[in-house]
Amino acid sequence: MNHYEIRYSMDGMPDGYVGKSSKWANDEKSALKHLLKKAPDKTGFCVFKRGAKGRILSIKQLELE
């Protein structure tokens, strides 16, 4: 399994807010499934599991030390 860091912004939060979540998964798509109701659209907009709307900014695989 790989470790992924997902950075996102959420509607309703102050300007410049960047949230960060860490997930373990086999690939990026699986990591997003742990955080979202469905895959983001082409522009990155999505709905999170708790119903908030936002945008995925980046997904990065973290190196194991």
Rosetta silent file (secondary structure, phi, psi, omega in degrees, C-alpha in Angstrom):
SEQUENCE: MNHYEIRYSMDGMPDGYVGKSSKWANDEKSALKHLLKKAPDKTGFCVFKRGAKGRILSIKQLELE
SCORE:     score description
SCORE:     0.000 S_00000001
   1 L     0.000  150.776 -178.895    0.000    0.000    0.000 S_00000001
   2 E  -111.698  155.857 -179.819    1.073    3.543   -0.687 S_00000001
   3 E  -105.990  125.227 -177.232    0.712    6.673    1.425 S_00000001
   4 E  -120.196  143.419  172.765   -0.926    9.700   -0.278 S_00000001
   5 E  -110.959  123.101 -178.605   -1.308   13.326    0.759 S_00000001
   6 E  -112.447  123.294  176.736   -4.383   15.053   -0.708 S_00000001
   7 E  -106.157  138.822 -175.131   -4.628   18.859   -0.609 S_00000001
   8 E  -150.032  161.856  170.918   -7.995   20.511   -1.165 S_00000001
   9 E  -117.834  153.963 -178.444  -10.008   23.700   -0.738 S_00000001
  10 E  -126.777  141.056  174.290  -13.603   23.815    0.519 S_00000001
  11 L   -64.907  143.558  178.753  -16.458   26.179   -0.260 S_00000001
  12 L    90.147   -5.601  177.669  -17.473   28.247    2.748 S_00000001
  13 L   -97.668  160.547 -179.950  -13.972   28.432    4.200 S_00000001
  14 L   -59.194  154.522  177.110  -11.847   31.623    4.288 S_00000001
  15 L   -59.150  138.443  179.573   -9.862   32.590    1.180 S_00000001
  16 L    88.016   -2.649  178.738   -6.519   30.837    1.053 S_00000001
  17 L   -67.472  131.266  174.835   -7.695   27.847    3.124 S_00000001
  18 L  -132.126  115.686  176.495   -5.972   24.612    2.122 S_00000001
  19 E   -88.735  158.551 -178.466   -6.993   21.372    3.811 S_00000001
  20 E  -140.172  136.249  178.186   -4.774   18.326    3.882 S_00000001
  21 E  -134.608  144.000  179.990   -5.628   14.662    4.337 S_00000001
  22 E  -114.119  126.834 -177.490   -3.389   11.625    4.514 S_00000001
  23 E  -133.830  145.207  172.334   -4.689    8.300    3.149 S_00000001
  24 E  -100.262  129.001 -179.484   -3.298    4.788    2.642 S_00000001
  25 E  -162.010  169.895  178.891   -4.392    3.155   -0.628 S_00000001
  26 L   -75.904  -33.449  179.408   -3.184    1.119   -3.598 S_00000001
  27 L  -151.349  175.482 -177.129   -3.418    4.057   -6.032 S_00000001
  28 H   -60.678  -40.854 -178.478   -4.528    7.707   -6.271 S_00000001
  29 H   -61.621  -42.123  178.402   -8.043    6.810   -7.384 S_00000001
  30 H   -67.464  -37.196  178.439   -8.559    4.579   -4.347 S_00000001
  31 H   -62.931  -39.899  177.955   -7.195    7.257   -2.017 S_00000001
  32 H   -66.762  -33.183  179.310   -9.769    9.732   -3.352 S_00000001
  33 H   -62.557  -28.516  178.327  -12.567    7.199   -2.787 S_00000001
  34 H   -72.146  -21.378 -174.258  -11.788    7.306    0.950 S_00000001
  35 H  -106.775  -28.939 -171.109  -12.342   11.088    0.973 S_00000001
  36 E  -115.994  158.712  173.343  -15.034   11.753   -1.667 S_00000001
  37 L   -73.911  -40.197  176.147  -18.559   10.605   -2.531 S_00000001
  38 L  -148.153  165.837 -176.316  -17.598   10.358   -6.212 S_00000001
  39 L   -61.352  146.634  178.608  -14.594   11.141   -8.381 S_00000001
  40 L   -66.713  155.241  177.425  -13.914   14.833   -9.087 S_00000001
  41 L   -77.763 -175.317 -174.470  -14.902   16.295  -12.443 S_00000001
  42 L   -61.476  -27.517 -179.444  -12.353   17.515  -15.015 S_00000001
  43 L   -89.288   -3.483  177.627  -11.879   20.868  -13.220 S_00000001
  44 L    96.717   -4.167  179.569  -11.246   19.189   -9.856 S_00000001
  45 E   -73.132  143.832 -175.079  -14.580   20.102   -8.221 S_00000001
  46 E  -155.601  173.220  174.172  -16.053   17.406   -5.974 S_00000001
  47 E  -119.713  125.271 -179.713  -18.370   16.564   -3.075 S_00000001
  48 E   -78.546  164.401 -176.121  -16.774   15.238    0.111 S_00000001
  49 L   -58.411  -30.326 -178.960  -18.284   12.348    2.111 S_00000001
  50 L   -90.219    7.265  172.983  -19.776   14.722    4.678 S_00000001
  51 L    98.067   -8.690  178.909  -21.530   16.771    1.971 S_00000001
  52 L   -72.224  148.346  176.645  -19.199   19.761    1.664 S_00000001
  53 E  -101.033  148.180 -178.975  -18.272   20.984   -1.804 S_00000001
  54 E  -169.810 -161.043 -176.985  -14.722   21.785   -2.745 S_00000001
  55 E  -143.204  135.404  175.956  -11.867   21.271   -5.137 S_00000001
  56 E   -79.811  125.001 -179.738   -8.920   18.872   -5.194 S_00000001
  57 E   -93.719  -43.111 -179.646   -5.690   20.873   -5.513 S_00000001
  58 E  -161.135  154.731  172.925   -3.089   18.095   -5.544 S_00000001
  59 E  -130.600  125.413 -176.269   -2.430   14.443   -4.796 S_00000001
  60 E  -131.665  132.277  175.342    1.107   13.431   -3.894 S_00000001
  61 E   -81.451  127.535 -178.797    2.505   10.013   -3.053 S_00000001
  62 E   -88.447  144.025  177.767    4.639   10.223    0.083 S_00000001
  63 L   -81.685  137.797  175.382    7.936    8.389    0.352 S_00000001
  64 L   -82.731  137.607 -178.847    8.327    5.857    3.142 S_00000001
  65 L   -99.263    0.000    0.000   11.298    6.425    5.389 S_00000001
